[in-house]
Amino acid sequence: MRQDRLESVLQSILPGGHMLVTLKQGAGVRKHANGRVFILWEDAEVRGVFGGPGVKVVDFRVPRSGVREGDVWLGYVVRKE
């Protein structure tokens, strides 16, 4: 079910197009005190979706948050063939 959300995002990319996708790293769901809810992801799970036919990860980074110590993001630039 979680993967369905990422797959629907990929459907919105036009052929030859790129998209930047950033996801918070971890497992489960995290709710911050400000009310925001984050679904957490691991790289292998994301690549299982982004590794499908006609999709290529052209850049990947793992930056640490400049706002909350300990928060780590997964950043992907995805290209649709």
N, C-alpha and C positions, 0 to 999 in steps of 0.2 A: 504493500500500500504506500509506504514512504517513497519507494522508487517511482510510483505512478506520478507523484508530484514533479519529480525531476524530468521524467519522460515528457510530461505535458509542456514543460518549459522548453525542451528541445524542439518540440513541434512548432514553436513560434519563430524559430530561426529560419530565415530564407536560405536556399542553397547558395553556398559561397559566403554566407554571413558568419559573423562572430558574435559571441556573447560572453560577458564576464559574469561568472557565478561565484559568489562568496557564501560560504556556509560555516557555521561555528562547529569546531571539532569537539568530539566527545561521543558519549553514548546516552540515549534517553532524551529527556526533555528538561529544559531549565527555564524557570521563571525568575526574572529579576524583580527587585523591589519596586521598580518603576512600572511594573505590569507587563512588560514585554515578555513574550514567550518564544523560546528558541528550540527548534528541533535540532538535535546534535547529530553529527555525521562522522563517519570514519572514511578515510581515503579509499579503501578497498571497496566499500559499499557504493561510493559515488562513481568510481571508475567502472564498476559493474554496469552502470547505466550509461555513462559517457563513452564506454568502449564498444558500443553497438555499431552496426554497419552504417557508414555514411557520416559518422561523427568522430572528430579527432580532438584530443586535448593538445593545444599548441603551446600552452604555458601553464605552469603550476607553481604556486608559492604557498608557504606556510608562515604568514606573518603573525606576530604577537600583537595583541590589542594595545593601542596607545591610551586607551581609556580605562580598561579594567585589567589589573595585573592577573596573570594566569589564564586569561582568555586567549585562545588560539583559533585562528581562522584558516580555512582551506580556500584558496583562491584559484579558480580555473578560468582560462580563456579557452572556449570551445568553438570549433569551426565545424559547420555543417557542409559536407561535400556536395 
